Amino acid sequence: ECQTNKSGGRLYLQTRGSKFVRFQDVKIQEDSDQVPVGDTPRSMTLLCRGENTRLCQPGDHINVTGVFLPVQRTGLKAMMGGLMSDTFLQVHKIDRIKKGFEEASLETLAEAEARTLAQEPRFYDKLAASLAPEIYGHDDVKKALLLLLVGGVDRQTQGMKIRGNLNICLMGDPGVAKSQLLSYIDRIAPRCQYTTGRGSTGVGLTAAVMKDPITGEMILEGGALVLADQGICCIDEFDKMNESDRTAIHEVMEQQTISIAKAGILTTLNARVSILAAANPAYGRYNTKKSVEQNIQLPAALLSRFDLLWLIRDKPDANADLRLAQHITYVHQHNTHPPREVEPLDPDLMKRYITTCKQKDPIIPESLTEYIVYTYVELRKEAREDPRNATFTSARNLLAVLRLSTALARLRFADVVEREDIDEANRLMEMSKYSLVDDEQTQRRSRPVDVIYSIIRDLQKGGTVVKYDEARQRCIAKGFNHDQFDECIDEYERLNIWHLNAARTRITFIQ
């Protein structure tokens, strides 16, 4: 009742005299590093008003300042609840700790500083060596993971989008540091979600329908792939995942979206995410007596969506085993990697450099188009002719080469893709395919020089003259280096198989 006039009645909202403010209900969860032993992460509700709304996205790490208050209840709920009450935090300030790539204004390097770093000799190898330096070997795998962190360039055409994010699958024997590489990427990437195959369902990866506690409406709760938008999602034990759950990833890996049709909600969520998966072969260890398809046992539709599929095998080798054992014992004693010729970069500097690189959008010049088409056609021809070729070669391989080459140009802090970038992208593709070749006898028999000779002989095509530059590019695209190519040319010239002219432009076969 009105105290002054003693008149009763209902209160009505005066919309014209009201001031409406923005309101957001945010749920925060305890960081996994700070959870007490044997406990589950606790969560709390935040109420944001006015300018404090939309300051953070799902997956961010934040510091919140505010007032801790109980939820006021009235009527029957207050009588039933007694002295127990729900609590919330009235937010006054939100600070973000771990920033995504796109909003990292403070975490980028100055352009001049980035260019100076990029012009250092062998900077690409140095960056790759700085990735998990405590893990021995895996040089090409680390280069691929470095390109995954940088990513290629998205292409938007009318009504169609070509993704720039790279997807990589690491498959191998137990104990080859797959999970360690994944957890290192999880630590160094500014936006990343880590999950395992058995602990994830299709709904947990994509989106779940839940009831909003405030309004009572049905709402969508984003899963791991939605939370990792514009970042990386690491999935360990990929082979242990249920087949029905694994199909949820197919759309994300190519279209970069998640389509939902649940409980009357029809929508499409963005999931512009790179997927890094680690899996064991079907029999625990790689069985050389079985074919590659029997060992991997993943559907072809899924395998073709991975740009690179690495098979890391634990082969017994006296020299490699000795170096590996010395490396592990040194790391165990000193808690750091052994001294190297090239000192690895500081992880913070590396993070900032990668963030700076992502601002570049390199283009592929017209002059390289013919070369890219030629290399792809040769790749398809080999896949047809080679019965041992394990992976299916499709147009996705061509797009993978384009993505890898733009990522390499970004790493160099360049605006234009060069021929060396495409050669290196082809080399990484070849090395990933070479890792799947399980015929050890073939590998033991063939020296690099002999393989290079057979490549040059195939270029002969009935004639006697082969262009030197063409032969060199073909061999480098196959994963061989310049020294091995020169060694082959010299060795077979001494054997009078061919003759190289003085200008080093023509290789003439001697009949």
BARODO-986197 format. One record per residue (C-alpha): residue in three letters; x, y negated, z negated. Coordinates in steps of 0.02 Angstrom, whole numbers, plus 50000, padded with zeros to 5 digits. Example, Ala and Ser with C-alpha at 12.3 -4.5 7.8 and 13.67 -1.06 7.14 Angstrom:
# residues 2
ALA506155022549610 SER506845005349643 
This chain:
# residues 511
GLU500005000050000 CYS500504982050027 GLN501054975249858 THR500544957249893 ASN498814958949976 LYS498384975649893 SER497784981950062 GLY498114999850122 GLY498325006750299 ARG499575014450418 LEU501205007050482 TYR501365004950671 LEU502975003150772 GLN503124985750851 THR504084990051010 ARG504254971851065 GLY505044966750901 SER506174982150888 LYS508004983550935 PHE508495000451006 VAL510275006750978 ARG511205021251058 PHE511255036950955 GLN512275052950971 ASP512315068850868 VAL514065076550872 LYS514595093150796 ILE516425095250747 GLN517335111250702 GLU518895113850599 ASP520515115750697 SER521105133750708 ASP522805129150631 GLN521985122750470 VAL520755136950436 PRO521065144950264 VAL521695163050263 GLY520315175450302 ASP519005161650324 THR517975156050473 PRO518095138350543 ARG516875126350457 SER515835113750553 MET515005097150514 THR513725085650596 LEU514195067750641 LEU512945053850673 CYS513615040750794 ARG512725024350831 GLY513025009750948 GLU514815008151013 ASN515385024250928 THR514385035051051 ARG515195044251198 LEU516975041651134 CYS517415060151142 GLN517045075051254 PRO516855093451206 GLY518555101351179 ASP519415085451114 HIS520375084550951 ILE519815069350850 ASN520105059950687 VAL518475053250613 THR518235039650482 GLY516525037550402 VAL515365039650251 PHE514855056950191 LEU512975056650154 PRO511555068950114 VAL510095070850234 GLN508565062450158 ARG507055073850151 THR505255069050115 GLY503645077850070 LEU503565096750063 LYS505365099650122 ALA506035089349974 MET504975099249852 MET505515116049925 GLY507355111249939 GLY507585105649760 LEU509305098649727 MET510075106849882 SER510315095450032 ASP511105095850205 THR512505083450233 PHE513155073150379 LEU514505060350414 GLN513995042850465 VAL515365038150589 HIS516275021450581 LYS517775025650692 ILE518345039650808 ASP520165042050862 ARG520665055050991 ILE522245064950958 LYS522425076851104 LYS522005067951265 GLY521475075151431 PHE522495072151589 GLU521305059251658 GLU521285047351507 ALA523115048651457 SER523555030151473 LEU524815030251330 GLU525565047051375 THR526155043451552 LEU527915038351604 ALA528295022151693 GLU528365024851882 ALA530195019751893 GLU530655031951753 ALA529695046151838 ARG530565042852005 THR532275042951920 LEU531875059851842 ALA531215067052006 GLN532825062252099 GLU533945072351983 PRO534795086952073 ARG533865103752057 PHE532515095151954 TYR531195107952006 ASP532265122351938 LYS532625112451780 LEU530765109451749 ALA530375127951774 ALA531805132951656 SER531085121051525 LEU529455130851524 ALA529565143251378 PRO531495143551373 GLU531425156451231 ILE530715169251354 TYR532065177651458 GLY531965178251649 HIS530315176951749 ASP531005162051848 ASP529755162851991 VAL528295165951872 LYS528795150351774 LYS528855140251936 ALA527095146151977 LEU526475141451802 LEU527285124251821 LEU526295121551982 LEU524725127551891 LEU524985113751760 VAL525185100451896 GLY523825107052013 GLY523485103052195 VAL522375089452269 ASP520475091152281 ARG519725088052451 GLN517935081252462 THR517075082552630 GLN515235079252668 GLY514265092152571 MET515795102952536 LYS517215102952411 ILE518895111752427 ARG519665114652257 GLY521405108952212 ASN521585119052050 LEU522675134652058 ASN522165151651988 ILE523525163851937 CYS523425181751873 LEU524895189551780 MET524805208451778 GLY526135219551705 ASP526775232551585 PRO526605230051398 GLY527995219751318 VAL528445208351466 ALA527895192251373 LYS526265189151469 SER525305183751314 GLN526775173151255 LEU526775163751420 LEU524905160951405 SER525035154251227 TYR526465142751280 ILE525385135451420 ASP523975133451292 ARG525145123051182 ILE525885112151320 ALA524315108551423 PRO523385092951362 ARG521705101451387 CYS521615120251371 GLN520495134151303 TYR521205151251254 THR520105166651250 THR520275185551264 GLY519325197851372 ARG518515208551237 GLY518075193451128 SER517185184251269 THR515475187151346 GLY514825179451507 VAL513735167551406 GLY515215162751294 LEU516225158251448 THR514865148751543 ALA513415141551439 ALA512155147251308 VAL510365141151280 MET510075135351100 LYS508745125951002 ASP509155107950955 PRO509015106550764 ILE508415088350773 THR507145088050915 GLY506745106650923 GLU506995106951114 MET507995120051209 ILE509745113551249 LEU511295120451336 GLU512855123851235 GLY514405123751347 GLY515575138751344 ALA517475140051359 LEU517515136051547 VAL516445120351523 LEU517495114551375 ALA519085116751480 ASP518415105251619 GLN519875096051703 GLY521065107851613 ILE521605126051603 CYS520705141451535 CYS521865155651481 ILE521035172851476 ASP522075186551397 GLU521675205351413 PHE520725201451574 ASP520585219951620 LYS519665224151456 MET518225212551502 ASN516525220051544 GLU516125219751730 SER514505209951701 ASP515455196551604 ARG516835195551733 THR515605191151872 ALA515215174751780 ILE516955168651829 HIS516745171252018 GLU515785155052049 VAL516945144751937 MET518515150752027 GLU517975144652199 GLN516525132152184 GLN517125124752018 THR515335123851952 ILE514185134351841 SER512375136151898 ILE511135139351757 ALA509335145451768 LYS508835149751589 ALA507315145951480 GLY506605133451603 ILE508265124151619 LEU508895123051799 THR510545113951812 THR512335114351875 LEU513785111051756 ASN515525105451809 ALA516935117651773 ARG518415110251868 VAL519605122151784 SER521175132051827 ILE521095150151770 LEU522645158951706 ALA522285177351673 ALA523395190951600 ALA522985209451623 ASN523745226651602 PRO523685239651742 ALA522295252651734 TYR523385266051654 GLY524205254851523 ARG525855255251617 TYR526105253651805 ASN526045271151881 THR527185271752035 LYS526385288052096 LYS524705279252121 SER524265265852247 VAL524165247352203 GLU522255247352213 GLN522165261852089 ASN523375253051971 ILE522535235951973 GLN520695241451980 LEU519985223751999 PRO518705220052137 ALA519365212552300 ALA518145197852284 LEU519005192852122 LEU520795196252178 SER520605185452334 ARG520105170652223 PHE521795171152134 ASP523065160652230 LEU524505170852158 LEU524455188352085 TRP526085192951996 LEU526505210651947 ILE527845210151811 ARG528635227351792 ASP529765233551655 LYS531085242751757 PRO532585250751667 ASP534185241951721 ALA535765242751614 ASN536385224951647 ALA534675216651634 ASP534265226451475 LEU535905220951395 ARG535605202451435 LEU533795203551377 ALA534285211651211 GLN535645198451181 HIS534385184551220 ILE533045191551102 THR534265194050957 TYR534965176350978 VAL533195168850975 HIS532775179450822 GLN534325173550727 HIS534345155050773 ASN532495151150811 THR533005143050975 HIS533505148251150 PRO535335152551189 PRO536425138551263 ARG536225136751452 GLU537095128351597 VAL535595116851620 GLU534885110051458 PRO532965111551457 LEU531905095851447 ASP531035090451288 PRO529215097151287 ASP528505079651253 LEU529445072151401 MET528865086651509 LYS527035083851457 ARG527155065451500 TYR528005068851668 ILE526675081651717 THR525295069351667 THR526115055851774 CYS526275067851923 LYS524405071351920 GLN524045053351970 LYS524845056252141 ASP523785062052289 PRO525005068052422 ILE524405070852600 ILE524955083652730 PRO525605074652886 GLU525015078753062 SER526755084853113 LEU526695099552990 THR524985106053043 GLU525645116953183 TYR526985124553071 ILE525705128852934 VAL524545137053062 TYR526005146953137 THR526565153652966 TYR524775158852922 VAL524515167953088 GLU526165177353060 LEU525575181852884 ARG523965189352953 LYS524925198853086 GLU526075206652956 ALA524595211352846 ARG523835220552995 GLU525415229753043 ASP526095234252870 PRO525185249452797 ARG525965246252625 ASN525225228752613 ALA524255229152450 THR523315212752450 PHE521965207052568 THR522535192052672 SER521155179452710 ALA520915160852741 ARG521035158552552 ASN522905162352569 LEU523075147752688 LEU522175136352564 ALA523305143052426 VAL524855137852527 LEU524115120452550 ARG523735119052363 LEU525475125052313 SER526335113052436 THR525335097852373 ALA525765102852193 LEU527615103652242 ALA527495086352321 ARG526695079952160 LEU528145087252061 ARG529365077652171 PHE528295062052139 ALA528065060152327 ASP526585054052430 VAL526885065552581 VAL527115084452589 GLU528755089752671 ARG529265105552761 GLU530295111452610 ASP528705111252504 ILE527805122752627 ASP529335134252635 GLU529385135452445 ALA527495138652438 ASN527705152652567 ARG529175159552468 LEU528145160252307 MET526735169152402 GLU527995181552474 MET528805184852304 SER527105187952223 LYS526695200452362 TYR528425208252351 SER528125211452165 LEU526655222652216 VAL527725233752330 ASP527945249552229 ASP529045259752346 GLU530665259052248 GLN531595269552377 THR531255256252511 GLN531835242452396 ARG533415251952350 ARG533845255852531 SER533615238752607 ARG534905225152579 PRO534355207052606 VAL535555205752754 ASP534755220752841 VAL532985214052813 ILE533495197052885 TYR534235205953037 SER532595215053069 ILE531625198453054 ILE532775190153185 ARG532665205453298 ASP530745204353294 LEU530885186253353 GLN531825192153508 LYS530195197553596 GLY531045205953744 GLY532265191653779 THR534055189553723 VAL534025172053647 VAL533255166653480 LYS533205148653417 TYR534295146653263 ASP533095134753172 GLU531595145853203 ALA532505161153136 ARG533095151452982 GLN531345144952941 ARG530565162152961 CYS531835170052842 ILE531635156252711 ALA529735158252720 LYS530015176852683 GLY530855172652517 PHE532705173152568 ASN533895158752532 HIS535105149452648 ASP536655158952586 GLN535895176052626 PHE535405169952800 ASP537175163352836 GLU537935179552771 CYS536835189752890 ILE537295178753040 ASP539165180253003 GLU539125199052967 TYR538195203853126 GLU539245191853230 ARG540805201053170 LEU539975217353223 ASN539685210053399 ILE537785212153385 TRP537485193853431 HIS538405177753465 LEU538065160553389 ASN538485145453498 ALA539625131453433 ALA538185119253405 ARG537285132453297 THR535655130853393 ARG535545147853483 ILE535785166053434 THR536155176553590 PHE536025195653577 ILE537455204953662 GLN536795218553779 
